[in-house]
Amino acid sequence: MRTLILLAGAVFLAVGGMVAATGDPGQPEADHGHPLRGMAVPPSAAPAAQPPQDPWLKASVYLDHEALARGAAFRAAVVVDLDEGFHVNANPPSLDFLIPVTVAPRPQEGVAWGDVHYPAGEAVAAEWADTKVRLYAGRTIVVVDGTVADDAPLGPARLAFTVTYQGCDAQTCYQPGERTLEVATEIVAADAAPAPANTAIFAQAAPSRVREDAGTFDASHDAAAPAFRFEDEVDVAAWLERGLIVYLALVFVGGLALNLTPCVFPLIPVTMNLFAQQGERRPMKVLPLAVVYVLGLAATFTVVGVLAALAGQSVGLVLQSPWGVLAVVAVLATMMASAFGAFDIRLPSGAMGKLGARKGFLGAAFMGMVMGAIAAPCVGPFLIGLIALVAAERSVVFGAATFFAVGLGLGLPYVFLGTFTGLINQVPRSGGWLVWTKRLLAMALGGLILTFLRPYIAPAMFRPMVLALFIFAAVYMGLLEGLARRPFSKTFWTVRLAVAVALLVAGVYVYAAYAPESPAAPSRVREHAGTSDSARDAPSPSATRTGAVAPSRVREDAGTSDSARDAPSPGAIRTGAATPHVEWTAWRPGALADAKAAGRGVLLYFGADWCTECRLWKARLFSAPEAVEAGEPLDRIYVDVTAPPAGAKADFADAYRGRNPPAVIVLDARGRVVKAWRDPPDVAAFVEALRAAATRDN
């Protein structure tokens, strides 16, 4: 009985769909004035049973030549004809949950497949969505590029294609379907001249809006990224013009300067602890270990840097994720516990057991590699410029030399530091001094742990935690540590008290100097009601008839809203204050091309949940009233790279170097880059760039 009811319901829906397709004589004729009018139905509607083999869809494939010559390029046209009243979703889909038409050429010996060109489709208003959706109706032609190999086997060949789709009529969406198409041809010699074929079919093919070879970025869809450089990025290409030796020398100096960055500088006490445990009294015995340590650090930096450049990603990108931070914190916490005497870190038996005191070179190299991995997340604009250059050169040797020079510059201070630290063991009564020094290093490790965890700690809690650490370190290191080993020498007491006072002063200074970020309303990203968070790549609700992203108005209300529509952008500071803020439109393929066609500039922003610097952009610039006002005429487009981007988004992020956020790029109405930053500039410079981009006669 249940089966009969389901069958009856399916027949009812199918008949209802056909009735709707033919129209209701009682309705005004205007309802049938457009082949797609009223046809955009929600995909959540109850799927009807498939008509036998989808008779409303016919598909065939044609080649542009009667035969295919070796070494020659060719095109295949997949023609999809839909009966009147039916439509399918365009590719790319307007919303993430829509199932588009896809054409996938099957592997064929001697044939290399290239781009797949989909027509743009027609944007149609849909009652169930707050934006227009693009559909195909009538005849749709998808063109596939191919090339015949020079050694392709001669003779008959059959090329196969898989077409997937979901068809809908005016009321119902059917279950997704799939067709396999084949076309017979012949592969001939390279000197043959096959005659053109099916010219009328290829003449009907509309200019492609997107090339979809697994998400390849298409310059015809979103204008290819123009050449540009971030304002805070070193122009290393200019260095290279002066010669390789000069270039490597400058890169070496740049690596040396990286020791002054907040992330690398705290690693100095870790290195002191390492060499203090070597037990060597003579500097010349420690020096080789220090050199091996630095070589290990440089080797890791080289490998990670070159691999990241070849992959189009920045050094340390993986370690910027929450799981990467957790791994680093776990290592530091283990070292901190060891420095407090909870246990001694000893190498395991076997092969690793050879990393003892008498054969400490392998141990020093291993620790150097570990420190290199920990230092990797500290990629400033300097290293980002190097990565871009190495990726452009596509030379592993050049990349290895570049990043090895950076690693040597980064590690040079550790040679002297490690050698000097070995002298600690020559201090009289070294046991008490060394234990006290290890405890002080443990306190430094605690501060380093807080530094790594800062993006995940509320600003209101971070300051008290830092102050508490300084107070605890001052009391413990000045008064409590080593009481059982008394009496101390007068010099030791003086040093202890001086360190305690210095820690207290430093704690008060840091607490007073570290002002929490000013309250700012979150920079919102327009999304679509009724969709999941993955709909961030869908078209803007304010899209115009041509698909252009219209400038969205700045919202100044402080009230709460539906999380799917007004979810705060990553890292936003929540507040109830009525503060103006930038409201973003989620990126979608073609957003920049649409803005350029409409004559509007663009404020492009790459951000992520784990991006610490993104918080500074939101607090200082995206909530500055003058910046909000200056950005009003622009299309404000947000690209979320919290998760590794894929497909067209990955290509777009690579083109604009946005995988490592923050990246803020201001483009004028012609698509030219006005300014680009990673570190937040002052408000005046930011506003000046926005106003320049908004000028229409630029």
LUMRO-212590 format. One record per residue (C-alpha): residue number from 1; residue in one letter; x, y, z. Coordinates in steps of 0.2 Angstrom, whole numbers, plus 5000, padded with zeros to 4 digits. Layout:
<sites>
 seq type    u    v    w
 NUM    A    X    Y    Z
...
</sites>
This chain:
<sites>
 seq type    u    v    w
   1    M 5000 5000 5000
   2    R 5014 5012 5004
   3    T 5022 5009 4987
   4    L 5006 5012 4978
   5    I 5004 5029 4988
   6    L 5022 5034 4983
   7    L 5019 5029 4965
   8    A 5003 5039 4964
   9    G 5011 5054 4972
  10    A 5025 5053 4959
  11    V 5013 5052 4945
  12    F 5003 5067 4952
  13    L 5018 5078 4953
  14    A 5024 5073 4936
  15    V 5007 5077 4929
  16    G 5006 5093 4938
  17    G 5023 5098 4932
  18    M 5018 5095 4914
  19    V 5002 5105 4916
  20    A 5012 5119 4924
  21    A 5024 5119 4909
  22    T 5010 5120 4896
  23    G 5002 5135 4906
  24    D 4985 5139 4913
  25    P 4973 5147 4901
  26    G 4966 5156 4915
  27    Q 4982 5166 4918
  28    P 4988 5181 4910
  29    E 4998 5179 4894
  30    A 5012 5188 4902
  31    D 5016 5173 4912
  32    H 5023 5165 4897
  33    G 5032 5179 4889
  34    H 5049 5172 4894
  35    P 5055 5154 4893
  36    L 5062 5155 4911
  37    R 5049 5166 4919
  38    G 5043 5158 4935
  39    M 5054 5142 4933
  40    A 5066 5144 4947
  41    V 5059 5132 4960
  42    P 5067 5128 4976
  43    P 5078 5112 4975
  44    S 5071 5108 4992
  45    A 5054 5104 4984
  46    A 5049 5086 4985
  47    P 5059 5077 4971
  48    A 5047 5069 4959
  49    A 5050 5052 4951
  50    Q 5061 5053 4935
  51    P 5051 5053 4919
  52    P 5058 5037 4910
  53    Q 5076 5041 4904
  54    D 5072 5060 4906
  55    P 5064 5062 4889
  56    W 5064 5081 4891
  57    L 5083 5081 4890
  58    K 5092 5077 4874
  59    A 5111 5077 4873
  60    S 5124 5074 4860
  61    V 5142 5078 4856
  62    Y 5151 5085 4841
  63    L 5169 5088 4835
  64    D 5175 5103 4826
  65    H 5185 5093 4813
  66    E 5181 5077 4803
  67    A 5196 5069 4810
  68    L 5210 5073 4823
  69    A 5228 5076 4818
  70    R 5242 5071 4829
  71    G 5249 5086 4839
  72    A 5234 5097 4835
  73    A 5221 5105 4846
  74    F 5203 5102 4844
  75    R 5186 5106 4852
  76    A 5171 5095 4857
  77    A 5154 5103 4859
  78    V 5142 5095 4871
  79    V 5124 5100 4866
  80    V 5110 5099 4879
  81    D 5093 5102 4872
  82    L 5079 5104 4885
  83    D 5060 5103 4881
  84    E 5050 5119 4884
  85    G 5046 5121 4902
  86    F 5061 5113 4909
  87    H 5078 5120 4915
  88    V 5094 5115 4923
  89    N 5106 5125 4934
  90    A 5120 5134 4927
  91    N 5139 5131 4930
  92    P 5145 5138 4942
  93    P 5129 5137 4952
  94    S 5122 5153 4959
  95    L 5121 5145 4977
  96    D 5132 5131 4984
  97    F 5118 5119 4986
  98    L 5112 5119 4968
  99    I 5117 5105 4957
 100    P 5124 5112 4941
 101    V 5127 5104 4924
 102    T 5144 5097 4923
 103    V 5153 5089 4908
 104    A 5167 5078 4912
 105    P 5178 5071 4897
 106    R 5183 5053 4901
 107    P 5202 5048 4899
 108    Q 5207 5043 4882
 109    E 5223 5037 4876
 110    G 5233 5049 4866
 111    V 5221 5064 4871
 112    A 5224 5077 4884
 113    W 5209 5087 4890
 114    G 5209 5105 4894
 115    D 5197 5118 4899
 116    V 5178 5115 4899
 117    H 5169 5131 4894
 118    Y 5151 5134 4901
 119    P 5139 5148 4895
 120    A 5134 5161 4908
 121    G 5116 5156 4908
 122    E 5102 5168 4912
 123    A 5099 5176 4929
 124    V 5081 5173 4935
 125    A 5072 5179 4950
 126    A 5068 5165 4963
 127    E 5055 5168 4977
 128    W 5064 5155 4988
 129    A 5081 5165 4987
 130    D 5086 5182 4990
 131    T 5096 5183 4974
 132    K 5094 5179 4956
 133    V 5099 5161 4951
 134    R 5107 5157 4934
 135    L 5099 5144 4924
 136    Y 5100 5135 4907
 137    A 5084 5132 4896
 138    G 5082 5128 4878
 139    R 5099 5124 4870
 140    T 5115 5124 4880
 141    I 5132 5121 4872
 142    V 5147 5117 4882
 143    V 5164 5117 4874
 144    V 5178 5106 4879
 145    D 5196 5109 4874
 146    G 5207 5095 4869
 147    T 5224 5091 4861
 148    V 5230 5075 4852
 149    A 5247 5069 4858
 150    D 5261 5068 4845
 151    D 5262 5049 4848
 152    A 5243 5046 4849
 153    P 5239 5029 4841
 154    L 5233 5031 4823
 155    G 5216 5024 4818
 156    P 5198 5025 4824
 157    A 5194 5032 4842
 158    R 5179 5035 4852
 159    L 5179 5050 4864
 160    A 5167 5049 4879
 161    F 5159 5062 4890
 162    T 5149 5061 4906
 163    V 5135 5074 4908
 164    T 5127 5076 4925
 165    Y 5112 5088 4929
 166    Q 5097 5091 4939
 167    G 5082 5096 4929
 168    C 5067 5106 4935
 169    D 5050 5112 4928
 170    A 5040 5126 4935
 171    Q 5035 5117 4951
 172    T 5046 5102 4953
 173    C 5065 5097 4954
 174    Y 5069 5080 4948
 175    Q 5082 5068 4955
 176    P 5099 5071 4948
 177    G 5103 5062 4932
 178    E 5118 5057 4922
 179    R 5121 5053 4903
 180    T 5136 5046 4895
 181    L 5139 5052 4877
 182    E 5151 5046 4864
 183    V 5157 5052 4847
 184    A 5167 5042 4834
 185    T 5182 5050 4826
 186    E 5199 5045 4818
 187    I 5216 5050 4823
 188    V 5227 5054 4808
 189    A 5245 5059 4804
 190    A 5251 5076 4809
 191    D 5253 5081 4791
 192    A 5235 5078 4787
 193    A 5223 5092 4786
 194    P 5206 5087 4792
 195    A 5192 5097 4786
 196    P 5182 5108 4798
 197    A 5165 5100 4804
 198    N 5150 5106 4813
 199    T 5154 5124 4811
 200    A 5136 5129 4814
 201    I 5136 5121 4831
 202    F 5152 5129 4837
 203    A 5146 5146 4830
 204    Q 5131 5145 4842
 205    A 5142 5142 4857
 206    A 5141 5158 4868
 207    P 5157 5165 4875
 208    S 5161 5155 4890
 209    R 5159 5163 4907
 210    V 5169 5150 4917
 211    R 5182 5137 4912
 212    E 5179 5122 4924
 213    D 5194 5111 4923
 214    A 5194 5106 4941
 215    G 5192 5124 4946
 216    T 5205 5132 4935
 217    F 5205 5151 4936
 218    D 5199 5159 4920
 219    A 5205 5176 4915
 220    S 5189 5179 4905
 221    H 5178 5177 4920
 222    D 5187 5187 4933
 223    A 5201 5198 4926
 224    A 5218 5190 4929
 225    A 5226 5198 4944
 226    P 5237 5213 4938
 227    A 5255 5214 4944
 228    F 5256 5222 4961
 229    R 5266 5222 4977
 230    F 5260 5224 4995
 231    E 5265 5240 5003
 232    D 5274 5232 5017
 233    E 5282 5219 5006
 234    V 5301 5220 5001
 235    D 5304 5221 4982
 236    V 5316 5206 4981
 237    A 5315 5205 4962
 238    A 5324 5222 4961
 239    W 5338 5214 4972
 240    L 5340 5200 4960
 241    E 5344 5212 4946
 242    R 5359 5217 4955
 243    G 5367 5200 4954
 244    L 5365 5183 4963
 245    I 5378 5186 4976
 246    V 5371 5203 4981
 247    Y 5354 5196 4981
 248    L 5358 5182 4993
 249    A 5368 5194 5004
 250    L 5353 5205 5005
 251    V 5342 5190 5009
 252    F 5354 5184 5022
 253    V 5353 5201 5031
 254    G 5334 5200 5030
 255    G 5334 5183 5038
 256    L 5346 5191 5052
 257    A 5333 5205 5055
 258    L 5319 5192 5057
 259    N 5327 5188 5074
 260    L 5319 5205 5080
 261    T 5301 5199 5076
 262    P 5290 5195 5091
 263    C 5288 5177 5086
 264    V 5306 5173 5084
 265    F 5314 5183 5098
 266    P 5306 5173 5112
 267    L 5315 5157 5105
 268    I 5332 5164 5112
 269    P 5329 5157 5129
 270    V 5324 5140 5122
 271    T 5341 5140 5113
 272    M 5350 5145 5129
 273    N 5342 5130 5138
 274    L 5347 5118 5125
 275    F 5365 5123 5125
 276    A 5366 5124 5144
 277    Q 5361 5106 5145
 278    Q 5375 5101 5133
 279    G 5387 5101 5148
 280    E 5402 5108 5139
 281    R 5413 5120 5148
 282    R 5425 5125 5133
 283    P 5417 5137 5120
 284    M 5427 5128 5106
 285    K 5418 5112 5111
 286    V 5401 5121 5110
 287    L 5404 5130 5094
 288    P 5403 5115 5082
 289    L 5386 5110 5091
 290    A 5380 5128 5088
 291    V 5385 5127 5070
 292    V 5376 5111 5067
 293    Y 5361 5118 5076
 294    V 5360 5132 5065
 295    L 5362 5121 5049
 296    G 5348 5111 5055
 297    L 5337 5126 5057
 298    A 5342 5133 5040
 299    A 5339 5116 5032
 300    T 5321 5115 5039
 301    F 5318 5133 5034
 302    T 5324 5129 5016
 303    V 5313 5113 5014
 304    V 5297 5121 5021
 305    G 5300 5137 5012
 306    V 5303 5129 4995
 307    L 5289 5117 4997
 308    A 5277 5131 5002
 309    A 5283 5142 4987
 310    L 5280 5128 4975
 311    A 5263 5124 4982
 312    G 5258 5142 4981
 313    Q 5257 5144 5000
 314    S 5267 5153 5013
 315    V 5279 5146 5025
 316    G 5271 5141 5041
 317    L 5253 5141 5034
 318    V 5249 5124 5042
 319    L 5256 5130 5059
 320    Q 5244 5145 5059
 321    S 5229 5133 5061
 322    P 5222 5129 5078
 323    W 5229 5112 5077
 324    G 5246 5118 5072
 325    V 5246 5130 5087
 326    L 5241 5116 5099
 327    A 5256 5106 5093
 328    V 5268 5120 5096
 329    V 5260 5124 5113
 330    A 5262 5105 5118
 331    V 5280 5105 5113
 332    L 5283 5121 5123
 333    A 5273 5115 5138
 334    T 5284 5099 5138
 335    M 5300 5109 5138
 336    M 5293 5120 5152
 337    A 5289 5106 5163
 338    S 5306 5099 5160
 339    A 5314 5115 5164
 340    F 5304 5115 5181
 341    G 5312 5098 5185
 342    A 5296 5088 5182
 343    F 5307 5076 5171
 344    D 5323 5076 5161
 345    I 5321 5075 5143
 346    R 5332 5060 5137
 347    L 5333 5053 5120
 348    P 5326 5036 5117
 349    S 5337 5021 5116
 350    G 5342 5013 5099
 351    A 5347 5025 5085
 352    M 5340 5040 5094
 353    G 5350 5035 5109
 354    K 5366 5040 5100
 355    L 5361 5058 5101
 356    G 5370 5059 5118
 357    A 5383 5070 5125
 358    R 5398 5062 5116
 359    K 5389 5062 5099
 360    G 5378 5077 5101
 361    F 5379 5084 5083
 362    L 5364 5074 5078
 363    G 5355 5080 5093
 364    A 5359 5098 5089
 365    A 5354 5096 5071
 366    F 5337 5088 5077
 367    M 5334 5103 5089
 368    G 5339 5115 5075
 369    M 5326 5107 5064
 370    V 5313 5108 5078
 371    M 5316 5126 5081
 372    G 5315 5130 5062
 373    A 5298 5122 5062
 374    I 5292 5132 5077
 375    A 5299 5148 5069
 376    A 5291 5145 5052
 377    P 5274 5153 5057
 378    C 5284 5170 5058
 379    V 5282 5174 5040
 380    G 5282 5193 5038
 381    P 5280 5203 5022
 382    F 5299 5199 5019
 383    L 5296 5181 5017
 384    I 5280 5182 5008
 385    G 5289 5192 4994
 386    L 5303 5179 4993
 387    I 5289 5165 4991
 388    A 5281 5175 4977
 389    L 5298 5176 4969
 390    V 5303 5158 4971
 391    A 5286 5153 4964
 392    A 5287 5164 4949
 393    E 5305 5157 4945
 394    R 5299 5139 4947
 395    S 5317 5134 4951
 396    V 5320 5122 4966
 397    V 5339 5127 4966
 398    F 5335 5145 4966
 399    G 5322 5142 4980
 400    A 5334 5132 4990
 401    A 5348 5145 4989
 402    T 5336 5159 4994
 403    F 5328 5151 5009
 404    F 5345 5143 5015
 405    A 5352 5161 5015
 406    V 5337 5166 5025
 407    G 5339 5152 5037
 408    L 5358 5156 5039
 409    G 5354 5174 5043
 410    L 5340 5169 5055
 411    G 5352 5156 5064
 412    L 5368 5166 5064
 413    P 5365 5174 5082
 414    Y 5362 5157 5089
 415    V 5380 5152 5085
 416    F 5387 5165 5096
 417    L 5372 5163 5109
 418    G 5375 5144 5110
 419    T 5394 5146 5112
 420    F 5392 5159 5126
 421    T 5378 5150 5135
 422    G 5391 5135 5137
 423    L 5401 5146 5148
 424    I 5387 5145 5161
 425    N 5394 5129 5167
 426    Q 5410 5137 5172
 427    V 5401 5148 5185
 428    P 5406 5143 5202
 429    R 5393 5132 5211
 430    S 5385 5130 5194
 431    G 5372 5118 5201
 432    G 5362 5132 5210
 433    W 5365 5144 5196
 434    L 5360 5132 5182
 435    V 5344 5126 5191
 436    W 5339 5144 5194
 437    T 5343 5149 5176
 438    K 5332 5134 5170
 439    R 5318 5140 5180
 440    L 5319 5157 5173
 441    L 5319 5150 5156
 442    A 5303 5140 5160
 443    M 5295 5157 5164
 444    A 5300 5163 5147
 445    L 5293 5148 5139
 446    G 5277 5151 5149
 447    G 5276 5169 5141
 448    L 5279 5161 5124
 449    I 5265 5149 5126
 450    L 5253 5164 5130
 451    T 5260 5172 5115
 452    F 5254 5158 5104
 453    L 5238 5156 5113
 454    R 5234 5175 5112
 455    P 5222 5174 5096
 456    Y 5211 5161 5106
 457    I 5210 5171 5123
 458    A 5198 5185 5125
 459    P 5207 5202 5126
 460    A 5199 5205 5143
 461    M 5207 5189 5150
 462    F 5224 5190 5141
 463    R 5230 5206 5151
 464    P 5227 5199 5168
 465    M 5235 5182 5163
 466    V 5251 5191 5157
 467    L 5252 5201 5173
 468    A 5249 5186 5184
 469    L 5263 5177 5175
 470    F 5275 5191 5178
 471    I 5270 5193 5196
 472    F 5272 5174 5199
 473    A 5289 5174 5190
 474    A 5295 5189 5201
 475    V 5290 5181 5217
 476    Y 5296 5163 5213
 477    M 5312 5168 5205
 478    G 5316 5181 5218
 479    L 5311 5173 5234
 480    L 5304 5155 5233
 481    E 5315 5146 5220
 482    G 5329 5135 5228
 483    L 5326 5139 5247
 484    A 5331 5122 5251
 485    R 5349 5126 5244
 486    R 5352 5141 5255
 487    P 5363 5149 5260
 488    F 5365 5159 5244
 489    S 5380 5170 5240
 490    K 5377 5189 5242
 491    T 5380 5190 5223
 492    F 5366 5177 5220
 493    W 5354 5186 5231
 494    T 5357 5203 5222
 495    V 5354 5195 5205
 496    R 5338 5186 5211
 497    L 5331 5202 5219
 498    A 5336 5212 5203
 499    V 5328 5200 5192
 500    A 5312 5200 5203
 501    V 5311 5219 5202
 502    A 5314 5219 5184
 503    L 5300 5206 5181
 504    L 5288 5216 5192
 505    V 5292 5232 5182
 506    A 5290 5223 5166
 507    G 5274 5216 5171
 508    V 5266 5233 5176
 509    Y 5273 5241 5160
 510    V 5266 5227 5149
 511    Y 5249 5227 5157
 512    A 5248 5246 5155
 513    A 5254 5247 5138
 514    Y 5244 5232 5131
 515    A 5227 5241 5128
 516    P 5213 5230 5123
 517    E 5206 5233 5106
 518    S 5193 5247 5105
 519    P 5175 5241 5104
 520    A 5170 5239 5087
 521    A 5155 5231 5078
 522    P 5159 5216 5069
 523    S 5162 5217 5050
 524    R 5148 5207 5043
 525    V 5147 5197 5028
 526    R 5131 5196 5018
 527    E 5126 5178 5017
 528    H 5109 5170 5012
 529    A 5095 5165 5023
 530    G 5091 5147 5024
 531    T 5108 5142 5018
 532    S 5123 5135 5028
 533    D 5139 5144 5031
 534    S 5146 5136 5015
 535    A 5135 5148 5005
 536    R 5148 5162 5007
 537    D 5153 5160 4989
 538    A 5135 5163 4983
 539    P 5131 5178 4974
 540    S 5127 5194 4983
 541    P 5108 5196 4988
 542    S 5110 5213 4981
 543    A 5116 5207 4964
 544    T 5110 5217 4949
 545    R 5102 5210 4933
 546    T 5119 5208 4926
 547    G 5125 5198 4941
 548    A 5135 5213 4947
 549    V 5138 5215 4965
 550    A 5130 5231 4971
 551    P 5138 5241 4985
 552    S 5129 5236 5001
 553    R 5124 5249 5013
 554    V 5133 5251 5030
 555    R 5123 5244 5044
 556    E 5124 5254 5060
 557    D 5112 5244 5070
 558    A 5118 5235 5085
 559    G 5104 5223 5087
 560    T 5106 5204 5085
 561    S 5101 5195 5069
 562    D 5100 5178 5061
 563    S 5117 5170 5061
 564    A 5115 5164 5044
 565    R 5112 5181 5037
 566    D 5123 5192 5048
 567    A 5137 5181 5055
 568    P 5152 5191 5060
 569    S 5167 5189 5050
 570    P 5181 5179 5057
 571    G 5190 5187 5072
 572    A 5177 5201 5074
 573    I 5175 5209 5091
 574    R 5158 5207 5097
 575    T 5150 5222 5105
 576    G 5133 5230 5108
 577    A 5138 5247 5103
 578    A 5131 5256 5088
 579    T 5147 5258 5079
 580    P 5148 5259 5060
 581    H 5157 5245 5051
 582    V 5161 5238 5034
 583    E 5148 5226 5028
 584    W 5155 5213 5016
 585    T 5148 5203 5002
 586    A 5155 5185 5001
 587    W 5166 5182 4986
 588    R 5159 5172 4971
 589    P 5166 5169 4954
 590    G 5165 5184 4943
 591    A 5163 5197 4957
 592    L 5178 5207 4951
 593    A 5173 5206 4933
 594    D 5155 5212 4937
 595    A 5162 5226 4947
 596    K 5173 5231 4933
 597    A 5159 5230 4920
 598    A 5148 5241 4931
 599    G 5162 5254 4933
 600    R 5165 5252 4952
 601    G 5180 5250 4962
 602    V 5183 5235 4974
 603    L 5189 5233 4992
 604    L 5195 5215 4992
 605    Y 5198 5207 5009
 606    F 5206 5189 5012
 607    G 5203 5184 5030
 608    A 5202 5169 5041
 609    D 5196 5163 5058
 610    W 5214 5160 5064
 611    C 5221 5176 5057
 612    T 5227 5187 5072
 613    E 5231 5202 5061
 614    C 5213 5202 5054
 615    R 5207 5208 5071
 616    L 5218 5223 5070
 617    W 5211 5227 5053
 618    K 5193 5226 5060
 619    A 5197 5236 5075
 620    R 5207 5250 5068
 621    L 5201 5252 5050
 622    F 5185 5242 5045
 623    S 5177 5251 5060
 624    A 5184 5269 5057
 625    P 5169 5280 5052
 626    E 5179 5289 5039
 627    A 5185 5273 5031
 628    V 5167 5266 5031
 629    E 5161 5281 5022
 630    A 5175 5281 5009
 631    G 5172 5263 5005
 632    E 5153 5265 5003
 633    P 5154 5267 4984
 634    L 5165 5252 4982
 635    D 5161 5233 4980
 636    R 5167 5226 4997
 637    I 5171 5208 4994
 638    Y 5177 5196 5007
 639    V 5186 5180 5003
 640    D 5186 5167 5018
 641    V 5201 5157 5018
 642    T 5199 5149 5035
 643    A 5199 5132 5027
 644    P 5211 5129 5013
 645    P 5202 5135 4997
 646    A 5198 5124 4983
 647    G 5192 5125 4965
 648    A 5189 5142 4958
 649    K 5192 5150 4975
 650    A 5209 5142 4977
 651    D 5214 5149 4960
 652    F 5208 5166 4964
 653    A 5217 5166 4981
 654    D 5233 5161 4972
 655    A 5231 5175 4959
 656    Y 5229 5188 4972
 657    R 5241 5180 4985
 658    G 5227 5179 4998
 659    R 5230 5162 5005
 660    N 5240 5169 5019
 661    P 5229 5182 5027
 662    P 5226 5196 5030
 663    A 5227 5203 5012
 664    V 5218 5219 5008
 665    I 5218 5225 4990
 666    V 5210 5241 4984
 667    L 5206 5241 4965
 668    D 5199 5255 4954
 669    A 5185 5254 4942
 670    R 5197 5247 4928
 671    G 5203 5233 4939
 672    R 5220 5241 4943
 673    V 5227 5239 4960
 674    V 5228 5256 4969
 675    K 5235 5249 4985
 676    A 5238 5232 4994
 677    W 5242 5229 5012
 678    R 5245 5215 5024
 679    D 5249 5225 5039
 680    P 5236 5238 5043
 681    P 5241 5256 5038
 682    D 5236 5272 5046
 683    V 5218 5277 5043
 684    A 5222 5292 5032
 685    A 5232 5281 5020
 686    F 5218 5268 5019
 687    V 5205 5282 5016
 688    E 5215 5290 5003
 689    A 5216 5273 4993
 690    L 5198 5270 4995
 691    R 5194 5287 4988
 692    A 5206 5285 4974
 693    A 5197 5269 4969
 694    A 5180 5277 4970
 695    T 5185 5290 4957
 696    R 5177 5285 4941
 697    D 5188 5294 4929
 698    N 5204 5285 4936
</sites>
